[in-house]
Amino acid sequence: MADTQFKPHVTLACVVQAENKFLMVEERINGRPTLNQPAGHLEADETLLQGAQRELWEETGIFASPQSLLQIYQWIAPDKTPFIRFTFAIDLPEIVATQPNDSEIDRCLWLSYDEIVNAPNLRSPLVRQSLLRYRQPQRYPLSLLETFEWPENLLP
């Protein structure tokens, strides 16, 4: 019998804002530069918040903690890959220097809202959607995300 269990990729993304600019990463997908929020896959030994912090640091060199949950998206990519994306908000008091620690990131950019929503090279439609969502007033508390019976050695 074929394995028919639904196994979506769990990803974490951070909408990082400072001085009315948003932090984006540029990476090459199929040889083409694309823009994305700092984002990546959840690893087995980390909480959602730890994963978001790790991805932010790996892709930008910035260590910051998510301040709120913006949205959880369920999406199926054109290649039929299913995703569950936890999107977090981080507001920094000022623009800070970046230094990617991930060789797959070409560079980091601080861009305006309009530059991003009008960009032709977004990694996925969730990049634009997350930015549109950021402009809405609703934020969800991080307390919605709770670890349950998490192994003692993996506690945050």
Buried (B, 14 or more C-beta within 10 A) or exposed (E): EEEEEEEEEBBBBBBBBBEEBBBBBBBEEEEEEBBBBBBBEBEEEBBBBBBBBBBBBBBBBBEBEBBBBBBEBEBEEEEEEEBBBBBBBBEBEEBBEBEBEBEEBEEBBBBEBEBBBEBEEBBBEBBBBBBEBBEEEEBBEBEEBEEEEEEEEEEE
